[in-house]
Amino acid sequence: MTTHTQPSPDVPVDAYLRRIGAVRPGRPDAAALRDLHLRHLKTVPFENLSIHLGEDIVLEEKPLLDKVVGAGRGGFCYELNGTFAALLRALGFGVTLLQARVFGDGGRLGVPYDHMAMVVDTAGEGRWLADVGFGDHSHLPLALDDRGDQVDPAGTFRVVDAEGGDLDVLRNGTPQYRLETRPRVLADFTAGAWYHRTSPDSHFPRSLVCTRVTDEGRVTLSGHKLVTHAHGERTERLLDGDEEVRAAYRDLFGIELAELPPVPPNRQA
């Protein structure tokens, strides 16, 4: 596996680091990657609001950085891992984008380019599977070449060999996605992003989500329903009216919305 894409000189590195509350690392090593990965998950939400607000999603580096860094928004896998890859390259990490197919009900695999993840080469410390765009997933990068259990705050993960040279990523024994090891570029994921924005078979048009990791666990807003996981306990409540929802987006996720995304039909949250 080789890394083909060079860092772009247009990445607003300092602004991006401020966005995630990080300082510029002294060297692109595994410790720096772990710190950046966790900070990203805690500050940049996984959200699909653009789909429901009718906003365009352009899989090009500048529009994605404008959204995540400039506008203080989040996104789904293509957006979050696309921008994080740009930051890492600008900081001297070697980054390779990979496509994955997500395991669904009954072990059925999703469409090609269902998901984007990345392999990150650190300063002589091996290769790491980094993924800040899968929602509730590992908090820290996974050692790509380690076939044993990898204990993470989000569970126990394994990377196992699959057919055709692919790799399966498991969480607590359950397959999450199948990773193809052929290097890809951002534009390769355009069809996958279009599918997830428009297909009735995709869960994104049928659900509304905004979620991020917290120091205590996780916070998720779906329509008017706010779910908090803290120290192993789950609490759920319905927010009272649009203004409280708008305040939750602002105070919990840093997202200022002039217009709230509509709750999808036949969904109560």
N, C-alpha and C positions, 0 to 999 in steps of 0.2 A: 504494500500500500504506500503510495507516494502522495506528497502534498504538492499540488500544482498552483494554488492560488496565492499570489503575493499580497502583502498588506497594502491597503489603499491609503494614500496620503491625506484623504479627506475625512477620515474618521475623527470625530470630535472627542479625542481620548479623555481630556481633562473633564469635560462636561459629562461624559459617560461615567467616569469614575465618581464624580460627585453624585450622579443619579443613583448609584448603588452604594454610596457611602464608603468607598474604598480609596486607598492611596495607591499611587503607581508602584508596582512591585519592583524590587531591585533587580530581579532576574526572573525569566519565565520558567519557574520550577514548579514541582507538584504542590508545594505548600501554597504558593501564590494562586495556582489554579483552584485549589480547594476553597480558598478564601473568597475568590471572585465568584465562583459557582454558587456558594451558599448565600453570599450577599445579593446576588442577582435574584435568586428564588425568594428572598425576603422582601425585596423592594420593587421588583417588576412583575406585576401580576400576570398570570395566565388568564386571558380573557378573550371572548369572542364577540365583543360588543359591536365591532365594525360590521359584522355580518348582519346584525339586526338594525343597525343605524343606516344601512345603505351606503357605507363608506367603501371606497375602492381599496383593495389590497394589492399593492404593486411589489412584486418580488425583485426589487432592485435595492442595492445597498443604501443609497441616499434617502429614498422615501421611507424605508424602514427605520433608519436612524432618526429621521425627522420625527417620526411617530413616537418611538420609544424614548429617545433622549430629548428631542426638542419639545414634544407635546406631553411628555410625562405619562404616556400610555403603556399598556402591555400589548399582548397579542397571543396568537396560538403558535404552534411549533415552528412553522416556517419563519415567522417574524422574530420570535424570541431567540431561537438558535441561530438565525441568520445574522442578527445584530450582535449577539454574543461572539460569534465566530469572527466578525469584523473587529471587535474590540481585542480579542485574543491575538489575532494576527498583528494588529498595530502594536501590541505589547511584546512581540517577538516570539510568540508560540507558533508552532507548526500546526495547522488545522486542516482537516479533511472532512468535507460534508459527506454524509452517507444517507441513503434512503432506507426506510424500514416499512414493514407491513405489520399492522397491529393485530394481535390475536383478539377475536371477538367471541361471541357465544359459540359454545361447542368446539372451540379451538380453530374456528374458521379464520383464515387470514384476510386482511383487508386488501384494498387495491394497491397497486404499485405506487410509490411515492406518497403513501398514506401518512408517513411521518418523516421528519428530518431529525437526525442526531449528528454528532460529530466525534471524530477521533482527534485528540490533542496530543502532540508530542511535546514533552517537557525537556528541560535541560539535562539530558542523559539519564532520566529517571523513568523511562518507559512510555507506553501509550495509554491514554485514558479515554474512556467513553464519557463524554460530557453531554448533558441533556438538561437544559433549563426550560424546555418547552413541552413537557409531557404531563403537565398538571401535577397530580400527586404521585411523585416518583422519588428516586434517590436524591437525597440532599447533597451528596458529594459525588464527584466523578468516580467511576468504576474502573478498576485496572482491567484493561481490555484483554490482556493475555493471561490473566489469572482465572483458572477454571474451578476454583474453590469457592466456598461461601465468603461473601463480603458483607460484613455487618455495617449497617447504615442507620441513622436515626429513623428512617422511614421503613426499615425492615431488613431482611436478609436477602441479598441479591446474588445471582450467579450469572456468569456469561458462559454459555455452553456451545459446543460445535453443533451445527445443523447441516442439513443436506446441501450439497452444491457449494460448500465453502462458506455458507452463511453462518451467522451467529444468532442464537436465541438469548434474550435477556429475560431472566426469571426473577420474580419478587415473591419471597416466601413460598417458593416452589411452583408458582403459577406463571406460565409464559406471558410476558407483556408484549414484546414485539420481536420480529425477525429482522435482523440487520444484514443488509447486503454490504460486502466489503469493497465494492468498486467505488472509487472516488467520483463524486458528483459536484456540480456547480449549482449556484442558487437558481438559475433559470430553469434547471431540470425539474424543479418542483412546481412549476406553474400549473400544470394539469392537476396535480394533487390538491393544490390550494383551491383551484376552481371547483373541483369535485366537492370538497368539504364546505364550500360556500353555498353551493347550489343544489346538490343532490338530495332528494328525499331520503336516500339511504344513509346519508351522513347524519350523525347526531348533532352537529353544530347548528344547522338551521332550526332544529327542533328543541334546542335547549339554550339557556342563557346562563353564562357562568363568568364569574370574576373571582379568582382565588390566589392566595399566596401563602407561603410559609411564614410563621411567626416564631418568636422565641419560645413560646409555649406549645405550639402545635401548628394550627392552620386556621385561616378564616376564609369563608366562602360566601359570596352574595349571589343569589340566583333569583332574579326578579325582586320580589319583596321579602324573600326568605333569607335570613342571615343564619349561617351555621358556623359555630366556633368549636374547634377542638383544642383543648388545653389540658396538658398533663394527663392525657388518656381519657378525659371526660368530654362528651359531646353535648352541646346545648344548641337549641334551635328556637328562633322566634320570628314572627312576621312583623315587618316594619310597618309603621302606621303612616301611610300616605307617601306621595311622591317626594316631598321635601325631606323626609327622613331617609328615603332611599338615596336621594341625591347627596345628602350629608354623609351617608355611609360610603359611597363611592369616593367622596373627597377625603374623609378622615381616615378611612381604613386602607384605601388603595392609592390615594394621591391623584385621583382622576376627577377633573372638573368637567361636568357635563351640562351643557345648556339644554339638551334634550335627552330624556331617558329612553333607553332602548325598549321597544314594546316586548311584553312577554309573549312568546310564541303561542299560537292557538292550541287549545286543549292542554295547556300547561298552567298549573297554579303557582309556579315559582320559576 
